[in-house]
Amino acid sequence: MKMGIGIAITGIIMFTSGLVMFYLIELGQTDPLLRFVKNIGTFVGISGMGVFLAGVLLHLINKNEPSLKEHSDV
């Protein structure tokens, strides 16, 4: 597996875990620990989007393009 695809998969996992942490906790919680977990979920989700984008860009940059073969008729 290429490195870019692995990084993109890691970003998807981070994003989904951030969504789970954010949406499992109800809005308006007064417990500081639950509010902290909700804030961490926001951070992990947004970071996951960035990691996914970095993985996609890394995959596109490292993509092997076929070399051009010029036909020279002399």
Rosetta blueprint (number, residue, H / E / L):
1 M L
2 K L
3 M H
4 G H
5 I H
6 G H
7 I H
8 A H
9 I H
10 T H
11 G H
12 I H
13 I H
14 M H
15 F H
16 T H
17 S H
18 G H
19 L H
20 V H
21 M H
22 F H
23 Y H
24 L H
25 I L
26 E L
27 L L
28 G L
29 Q L
30 T L
31 D L
32 P H
33 L H
34 L H
35 R H
36 F H
37 V H
38 K H
39 N H
40 I H
41 G H
42 T H
43 F H
44 V H
45 G H
46 I H
47 S H
48 G H
49 M H
50 G H
51 V H
52 F H
53 L H
54 A H
55 G H
56 V H
57 L H
58 L H
59 H H
60 L H
61 I H
62 N L
63 K L
64 N L
65 E L
66 P L
67 S L
68 L L
69 K L
70 E L
71 H L
72 S L
73 D L
74 V L
